[in-house]
Amino acid sequence: MILALSGGIGGAKLALGLSYVLPPEQLTILANTGDDFEHLGLAISPDIDTLMYTLAGLDNPETGWGRRDESWAFMEAVEALGGATWFRLGDRDLATHVERTRRLRAGETLSAITAEFCHRLGARPRILPMSDDPVRTRVLTIQGWVDFQDWFVGQQARPAIRAVQFQGTKEARPQPEAMALLASGTVRAVVICPSNPLISIEPILAVPGLRQAIRECGAPVIAVSPIIGGQAVKGPTAKMLAELGEPVSAAGVARRYGELLTGYVMEPEDDATGITARVFRAPTLMRGLPEKIALAKAVLAAAEACRA
């Protein structure tokens, strides 16, 4: 069994690659829910949905988020009524949020809802939320604390940030199936996907008990760098690291994960100075499916090398 920790777009690319080289019953993805929020009265889970749509072959290749072959009649009607349109929900995507919200209000867990959606849409690997309890990522700007989605989408990540916090982690309980899996002795490797460490991976590790369970599971922990040549492939990773005074480098990200890592997969040309984990070199830019599969194979090979 491979347990992958993932945020949205970057993590979903590697998750897709892993899904092509592993049987679906041998891949479980633990998804960040720190980005979750309520919009227009609906429960939105951006990273879970990106993973679900990607693994089901329903993702939108043009945007990287949402569903393909989307239409926007709902958002056009909301705009005509003077409603909030800064976070766009396509008509097909809207059905996911409406049904999720209905089921949450009826008392179902996010885990159960996600499992049902994946089954119906055809996403075969198991996707688990990091917790069924709410955790919300917030960022501190010169205007004060704001929810991550307000800053990232609403303000287009323009204001400089000074801090990041994960609200609700003290009360949050780790996803029980993930904890049971980590304690089972069946995990061959824990893979940290090339997602933003600050707002995709560290919220997962902040859930009480999860970091320790990963450390004690006995499997190698292999991370993939989200930084290539001092730049993030997509998203605000580089900007956030720089504004927080952190090095914008592959080695800098590895140092954030620290002793948790057994191995680290990074570009052949990037500097590995200061990385204490075993370094593995491989192309990490995933433009198409062949690159995703190749990187997945490189990650699994790194895990086997560390196990040996």
Steps between C-alpha positions, in 0.01 A plus 500: 500500500617851414365791701533831316459839667364751252362844438334594175643544151866400542421217736220374276743468209725263693199319644383436144842365408496271803152378403643376169778294659318368807181295536227729638478301822870571560471880491342723763516878480471713812370837382545845647175656622649821641386675180138398559255784553137601458401701194149600398380281785676193358776280645799521263791252519738618226786250545275197544308596187814558292629156600163338439446656158859429393490134601158459337621658172255787540743782575522818295843507328465869413449632854656223708194511727132419460344269244557480128229592250370748755226759453446815706128582495480489880780754548351725233167494686673569834681798347174637357356491852800682649639192675863412571680371192863517612507121546356344188289185517421333170162338447632143514727579794208665678321167528792364705481787748122494530489127568798515740332780696171313519666185631718683752191671639331161520782380726725304261876534535718658235680165472181310422382760251837504323505121474152498346585775252819322394310176446233667289742708292751220446797621704628159609784569750375585846496872584477588869468848652771568757222545759123497512524799732540852358851643468536835327819650362532874562768746395611823666534800267539869577118514511491229768405132501295373205386158383734344247249494213414867556869584467591255222195531273315809619810721531696301239781446755612862459540613865827389655460248779674494838371178656288191438281324756278193499187578695333204667797262521483476879151354480538305175524122506704322231309297245455161672556282191829676433613447858401133484689461173815655646480267799433188290855432384382478137623842383798459267562874470356835592527737204486876550381632166644816341241725659549834674662404833356802681132464418459147359730264691561672833126521580489121471804460724347745750204273574576354844652153479559484125866606489586258780306217337689557174831508683421177685342301216833344401474594132733738315366851451580633154427861405508654153622857469238755389781742409698476176790736442381735773148528356167336572340329204158642589335688783628728775766271654804709403333830591390371838838353589678821404262723697542282808877528474549139394738392222323445170683181414453127484745462790307756704179299468683181603636676808144602598400131510816424698549164665162375376655428159683183403546596136457807282442507123617815326621633166848387388631858484365633831727550801462240776709682763369445851263214417540225758270252323632277223480695173369350177523685169221488242310738271211634709318720247183315401371648174317191380401152604837337403684739734252433780548124465878532477516709817270256680735216408801702617330568835415133553857403404632748755275348766622149420863617512438650843328185620799294388 
